[in-house]
Amino acid sequence: MQKKLTITVSEEVYAGLYRHLGPRKISSFIEHLVRPYVVSREMDAAYAEMARDQTREREALEWAEGLAADAVNDSR
């Protein structure tokens, strides 16, 4: 899940980010820059390990698709 964050930077910094990265890539750049300082490596490793578990991933996909089907079939 993503969260929106408002930060304040100088016009000069913003212009540089915009010029070098483009308008749709600034958030991603900042996240990759900051992530090592605020997210533990153990958590990253745990997520990577979970993603490698093909059985778990298949079951999670089936569960998510089931939820979507339930929403479509919901007769309100």
Secondary structure, 3 states (H helix, E strand, C coil): CCCCCCCCCCHHHHHHHHHHHCCCCHHHHHHHHHHHHHCCHHHHHHHHHHHHCHHHHHHHHHHHHHHHHHHHHCCC
